[in-house]
Amino acid sequence: MAVIFQLAVQGAQMLLVLLLAPLLIGFVRKVKARLLRRQGPSLIQPYRDLVRLMRKEVVLAENASWLFRVTPYLIFAATWVAAALVPTFAAGLQFSWTADLIVIVALLGSARFFQALAGMDVGTSFGGIGASREVMIASLAEPAMLLIVFSLALVAGATQLSTVATFMSSPEVGLRVSLGMSLIALVMVAIAENARIPVDNPATHLELTMVHEAMILEYSGRHLAMIELATFLKLVLYVSLISCVFLPWGLASAGAGPKALAIGAAAYLAKLAVLAILLAVFETAVAKMRVFRVPDFLGAALMLALLGTLLLFVSRSL
């Protein structure tokens, strides 16, 4: 009976991140519109967009290969699995042993690899530009992410997320300079990976500035819906990762009852709302940078993560 309950909780987490992903995007757009004194779209507009795309017919280029057709499903599956592995409202779930930070980085890297290949598959200039920019960003974002993982592993003694979250919620952690650097670096990597301002503007289709949108211009119908939903899930993944590792308050422990799980779910939704508001305020307050300045932005994240790791090698108390 206990195993069935744990499986049900694990399934609830998988459905939770899938259902909350469009709502989080809608909430960020709504807050940004309010900050700009506009009415803004409805909170459920991303759900309507996905349903509309699912109903549309898929239009494929004549020279599109099988890779172009399969890639949207691969991207969605890899991103959903990675997002479902991150503890949201409870730690120590049935499949928590697979929730490893290195596995999550590998899944996101695989999704990015196939998306870049699909962008170049049709042979359009926009797809090639977007793929080259995406690979350039990934060449700096992935090393920074791995250094963040190493910093957390040195502090918590593991890369398994439930173990890291349990350790970070204990009073023995305290205030550490290395963790502060890792948090700032993780926020910068999350902004770049999700193509948010100042790295990219998700609301524009200008040929000279777009990165993510350039790779998916040739997609339509359900293929585009899968990619858009994977994009929403990636934002949920990084927000959940920040809240799980650096804001683990309210996270239910392994084997907790329904009351603790309900409290954990409420705390998780509150943290999502706060982080979404902070993202909207940040994007409203800053402007998009030039594409050639993105390496400087991610280079700063890489240096912060490296300094955090070096501080831990010098002294574990830092």
N, C-alpha and C positions, 0 to 999 in steps of 0.2 A: 504493500500500500504506500509506503514511504517513497519507493522508487517511482511509482506512478505520479505521486504528488510532485516530486522533483522534476520529472519529465514534463509535467504540465506547466510548472513554473518556467522551465527552460523554453518551452514553446511559447509561453506568454511573453517572454523577453524578446524572442525573435519577431513575433507579431507586433510588439510594442514599437520597436525601432522602425519597422516597415511602415506602420500606420502614422507614426509621429513625424517621419521625414518630410512629407509635403507640408504638414502643419507648421513645422519649424521654419521652413522657407517662407510660407505665407505670413507668419508672425514677424519675421525679420523685414519683409517687404512692407508690411503694414506699419511697423514702427518707423521705418525710414520715411515713409510717406507722411506720417504724422509730424515727424521732425521737420519736414520740408513744407508743412502747412498744406498738405494735400489730403484728399479723402483716401486715396489708395485702394488697391483691390481687396476683395474679400479674403478672409483667412483661409477659406476652402477653395480659392481659385486654383492653386496647384493641383488639387484633386480633379477639378473640372478639366484642366488642361490635359492631364494624363488620360482621363476617360475619352476626351475628344481625340487625342492622338491614337488611342487604341482602336477607335472606330474607323479611322482613316485607312485608306489603302496604302500599302507599301509600294513606293516607286524606287526602282533600282536602276543604276546606270548599266549600260550594256556591257561594259568591261569589268563589272564588279565580280570578284571571285567569291568562293565559298567563305573565305575568311571575313569578308565584309558582312555577310549574312549572319555568321555565327557570333561575331565579336560582341554585339549588344547583349546577348544572353550571358556570355562569359564575363563581361564587365559587371553586369547586374549580380550574377551569382557570387563572384569573388567579393564584391563590395558588401553585399548583404551578409555573407558569412563573416567577414571581418567586423562589420558593425554589430552583429549578433554575439560575437565573442566577447566584446567589451562589457564588463559588469555595469548594469544600469541602476537597478534598485536592490540587487542582492548579489552577494559574493558566494563563491563555493557552490555553484549550481552543478547540475549533472555533468555538463560538458566543460566545466571550468578548467579542467586539465589541458584543454586545447587552447585556452585563451592566453597565448603567449605573445608578448610584444613583437618578437622577431617574426612570428607567423603572420601577425597582422601587417607588418611592414612588407613581408613577402607577397601577401595577397594583394595589397594595394599596388605594389610594383608590377605584379603580373597583369592587373587590370590596366595599368598605364601603358604597359608594353603592347598589349593587343589593341588598345585604342590608338596608339601612335601608328601601328601597322595598318589599321583600318583607315586612318586618315590619309595614308599614302597609297592605299590600294587602288583607288579610282584614278589617281593620277592628276588631280586638280592642283592648281597652284596654291589655293587656300589650304587644302589638306596638308600639303607639304610644309607650308609655313607654320601651321599650327602644330604639326608633329615635331618639327625641329625645335620650336620654342618649348614645347612640353618636355622634350628630352633634355633641353638645356636647363630648365627649372628642376627637373628630377635629378640631374647630376649633382645639384647642390642640396636639394631638399632631402634626399635619401641618406647621404652621409650625416647630415645634421640630425635626422631622426634616429639613426643608429647610435650616434653619440649620446643622445638623450636616453635611449634604451640602456646604454652602458652605465650612464650616471645613476639611473634608477636601480639597475641591477647591483651596483656597488653599495647603494644605500640600503636597499631592502633585502639583498642577498638572493634575489630571484628575478626572473623576467616574466613569471606567471602573474597575470593581472590580479587575481583574487588575493594572492600572497602580498603583492605590492600594495593593494588597497588596504588590506588588513594592517600592514605595517605602518602605512602612512597615517592611518587613523589612531595609532597608538601615541601616547604622550612622549615616548622616548625619541621621537623624530626631532621635535623642536624646530627652531628657525635655522635654516642652512642657506648659505650663499649659493652653493652649488645647485640646490633645488630651485632657488629663485631664478638663476640663469637658465636652468632647464625649462622652467615654466615659460619664460619669455621666448626662448628658442622654439618651444613647442607651439606657442601662439603664432609666431612668425611662419613656421612651417605649415600650420593649419591654414593660414590665410593664403599662402602660395598654392598649396595643394587643392584648395577649393576654389581657386581662381576668383578670389574676392579682391576688392579694393584694398590697398593700392597696386597690387600685382596685376590684376585684371578686373574688368568691369563686367559682371554677369548680365547686365541689362543693355549691353551695346552689341552691335554687329558691324562695327567699323573694321574694315579690312586690315588696316595698319596696326590695330591694337589688340584684336581678339586672339586668344590662345586656345581655350577649350572649344569655343564656338566654331573655330575654323576647321576643326577635325570632324565635326558632326554636321556640317552643312549639307552633305549629300544624303543624310538619313531622313526618314520620314515614317509616319505611321507608328506601328507598335515597336519598331526598332528604335525610333527616336524616344518613345515613351520609356523603354527600358534604360536607355542611357540617361535620360533626365531623372528617372527615379534613382538610378545609381549615384548620380550627382547629389541628389538630396540626401541619400544615405551616407555619403562620405562626410557631409557636414555634420550629421548626427553622430557619426563615428568619432570625429575629432572633438566635438563638444562633450560627448560621453567620456572620452579618454581624459580630457582635462578635469572633468568633474569627478571621475573615478579615482584618478591618481592624486590630484592636488586638492580636491574638495570632496573627500570621502565621507562627509558627515551624513548620517541617516542611512547609510548603506547597510542593508540587513545582512547578518552573518549567515554562515552555512547552517542549514537545518532549522532556520527560523520559521516561526508560525505565520499564519495569515495576517495577524495584526502587525508584526514587524515588517512583513512584505508590503503591506498597505502604506505604512509610514515611509518605507524606502521609496515606494513609487511616488508618493507625494513630494518627498524631498528631491527626487530626481526631476520631476516636472518643474519644481521651483528653480532648481539650478539651471535647467534648460532655458527657462524664461529669462532669468537674470543674464546668462551668457549671451542669449540672443539679443537682448536689449543693448548690452555692451557692444556687440558686433555692429548693430545698427547705428549706434552713436558714433563709433569709430569710423565707419564707412561714410557717414554724413560729414564728419569733421575733416577728413583728409581727401586729397585728390589723387587720381591715378598717376603713378609714376611712368616714366618712359620705359620701354621694354629693355633698353640697354642698361638701365639702373637696377633691374631685377637681380642680376648676380651680386650686386653690392648689398642688396637687402637680404638675400639668402646667405651671402657670405658672413654677414653680421650674425645671423642665426647659427651658422656653423661654428664661428669663433666663440659665441656664448656657450654652446654645447660643449665645445672642446675645453674651454676654461673651466666649466663645471666639472668635467671629468678629471682634469688635471688637479683641481683642488681636492677632489676626493682621494686621489692617489697620494697627495701630500699629507692630508689629514682627514680621517674619516669623520671628524666632528664638524667639518666645514661643509 
